[in-house]
Amino acid sequence: MTITVFKKNHTHLIHLCKAGKWNALIKVIRSTPRAVLQELTFSSGLNLFAIAVSTSAPEEVVRELLTLCPESTVEVDQYGATPLHLACLNGTTPEVVSMICQHDNGQSARILDKDDSTPLHNAVEYGCMVIKKRHGKKTFADVESKSKTSSMPSSSENSIQTEHEEYMSIIKILCNAYPGQVHTATKGAKDTPLDIPHVVLLHNNIPREGRNRILEIYSVLQEISVQFWRSKKRQWELEGHSVLIDSQETSSLSQRVIPSLADSSLTSASLNEEMGPNQK
């Protein structure tokens, strides 16, 4: 009888999430047997927690679902994506990302989807695309990508910096949970999170203020990259292995930067030359 009632209401849960009716959602899930909640999946294999964090669920709802469905953070949909992947891809808050990473001790930050993308890939991509939308000049490519960016919040001069700082915090939280993901390359394009700011700057005409914000994202990823390699170097030395990169090469990593792109005529070849080889 309980399962029949729940089946009647489970589609309604999606509508509650999309409408942001979080109090109503909490009432429904609290009156539903925990075992039923834990087994519930929607289209594409999404669980309720994934839908909630993909639709900007507040901390209270996230905390409630983590209590009722503790394994939900590491469950994947048919594309191999975790709720953390989806939250970072659709826009979330540092508090929610921190709650997820603390809940599963960073396990979900280590899971790759079927394209070998990490949650960090999604967070960097979303952060860069928000900047592009806020500062970029409209092009035909913008029209094509409208469906991907339509879920982003509306622009406001007073909120742009706050929004940017929040996503910078998300990137740092993810890197702290699992620093190695900064070097993880996707299957097709072989892009690491470090490559994404490079690609966005290369293929989009973004004004200086927007470029500077993207460069800031790159700088944070670059710093994490250097710290990760230094940590690996110390580990290799302690284990008695030959060091694969010497201190001079490691130091040079910290000096590599994306050019300012003040010259709009900068070519792909010259940008690649400035960037140097991928830091993988």
N, C-alpha and C positions, 0 to 999 in steps of 0.2 A: 504493500500500500504506500509506504513512504517513497519508494523508488518511482512509483507511478506518478505521485504528486510532483516529485522532483523533475521527472521527464517533462511534465507539463510546463514547468517553470524554467528549465535550463536555458532555453533560447532567450528568455526574458532577461537572464543574467547578462548576456552580451549587450542588450539594449540599455540596461542599467549602467554598465561600464561606459558605453559610448555617450550616454546622456549625462554622465557624471553624477548619477544619483547614488552616492556612496552610502548614505545612511540606510537606504532601502536595500542595497546589496548586502550590507552587513547583517541586517535583520534576516534575510533569506538564508545566507550561508550559516548563520548561527542556529537556525532551525532545521538544518539539513544534516543528516548523519555524516560523520567525518569520513567514513569508508566510501560513501557515495561521492563526496567531493573529491577525494583523492583519485578516484577512478574516472572522473569526468573528463572527457576530451571533446573538442569541437572540431570544426573543419581544419584540415591540414595538420591535425594532431595537436593543436594548441590546447593547453590546459587553462583553467580559469585564471591562475596567477599570471600567465603570459598575457592574457587579454587585459587584465587589470593594469599591469605595469606598462602596457603598450598604449593605454588610454589615460595616462597621467593620474593614476590612482594616488590618493594622498597617503601619507605615512601610516595613518591609523588602519587603513584597509590593507596595506602591504603587510603590516605587522600581524593583523588578524589572519590573513591567508597563510603567512609563514607558520603560524601556530597550528592552524588546522591542516595544512598540507606541507609539512616540513621538507618533503623530497621534491617539491615542485620546481625548485630553482635549478635542478640538474636534469630535469626531464626535457626532451627535445621534441620538436615537431617533425614533420616529414622531410623538412629541409635540413635537419640537424641543428636547428637554432634553439637556444635556451631562452627563457624569459629575459635574461640579461642581454642577450643579443638584440632581442626585439625592443626592449626598453631603450637601449642606446641608439638604435636605428630610428626610433620614432620620437625621441625627445623625452628626457626624464630629468630627475634632480640628483644632486650629489648625495642627498640624504637616502634616497631609495637605493642608489647604487651601493652606497656604503652598507646599508642594511643587508642587501643580498650577499655581498662579499663577506661580511662578518658572519652571516648565518651559515654559509657552507664553507667557511674558511678559504675562500678564493677559488673553490673548485670550479664554479661556473665560469670564472674568468679564463680558465685553461681549456675549456671545451671549444673545439673547432666545429663549424657547421660543415655542410657537404662541399662548400667551396673553399674550405680551410680558412674562412674568415673568423677572426676573434671578436669578442665584444669591443675591443679597442679599435679594430678596423671600423666598426659601425659608429662608435663614438666620435672618432676623428672625422669620418666622412660627414656625419651629421653636423658637427661643429663647423667644418669648412663650408658646407652647403648653406648653413644659416648665414654665415658671413657673406657668402656670395649673394644670397638673396637680399641681405640688408644693404650691401654696398655695391653690388655688381651692376653693370649696365645691361639692359635687356638685350638678348640675342635670340636667334632662332633656337639655339640649344636650350635657352630658358623656357621657351614655349613647350619644347619636347619633354622637359623634365618637370613640368608643372604638377603632374600627378604625384611625383615623388616629394615635392616640397609643399604641397597644399596643406599638409597637416601642421606645418610650422606656425608658431604664433605670429600675429600681425606685428608689423614694424612700429617701433616707438623709439624716438631718439633717447629718451630717458632710460629705456630698458635695455638698449643694445649692449652697453658695457656690462651690466649685471648679468645678462644672458650669456655673454662671452665668458665671464669669470666663472659662472656656474659650470659651463662645459669644460673649461680648463680644469676645474676641480674634479670633474668626473674622469677626465683623462688621467689625472694624477692618481686618483683612487684605484683605477683599473691597473695602472702600471705598478703601484705598490702591491696590489694583490698578486700580480704575476708579471714581473718585469720582462720575462722572455718573450712575451707576445709582441713586443715592439719590433722584433725581427722575424715574426711569422709571415711567410709569403702565401698569398692565395694561389689556388691551382691554376687558374687561367692566365691572368695578367701578371702573376708572380709579384704582386704589389705587397709591400709591408706597410704598416701604419705610417712609417717614416716617409714612404713614397707619396702618400695621398696629398699632403700639402703641396708637394712639388707638382703633381699632376694638375691640381686645381689652379695653381698659379700659372702654369704653362698654357692651359687651354681656355682661360677666361680673362677677360679684360676687367680687372677689378681695381677701383681707385686706391690710392695710397693707404688710406686709413684701414680699408679692408685687407689689403696686402699685409700691413703690419700686424694685424690680428692673426692672420694665417701663419706668418713668420713666428709669432709667439707660440703657436701650437707646435710648429716644427722644432723650435728651440727646446721646449719641454721634452719632446720625444727624443731629441738628440742627446740631451743631458741624461735621460734614463738609459739610452743606448750605451753611452760611455760608462756609466756606473755599472751596467750589467756586464760589459766586457771586462772591466777591472775586477769585478767580483769573480768572474769565471777564471781570469788570469791567476788570481790568488788561490783559487781552488785547485787549478792545475799544478801550481807550484807546490802546494801542500801535499798533493798526491804524488809528487815526484815526476810528473810528466814534463815534456818539453813545452815551453811556452810558445803558443802559436802566433802571438802578436807581441812585439816588444813595447817597452814603455813609450818610446818615441812615436810609434804608430798609434798607440792608444791616445796619447796626448794630441796627436794631429786630428783625431776624430772630433775633439771638442772645438777645434778651430774651423771646421767645415760649416759653412752656412749657405743658405739659399741666397742668391743675389737679390738686391733690393727691387729689381725689376722696374727701376725708375725709367729706364729706356724701354719703351713699349715695343721697339723693333727687335728686342733681344730674341734670338732664334732658339729653336729647340736644341740644336747642337751645342751652342754656347752655354745654355743653361745646364745641359748634361755635363759639360766640361767643368763648370763651376761646382756642380754637385759632387762630382767624383763618383766612384763606384758605389753601388748599394751597400749599406752597412748591415750585412746579414750575418 
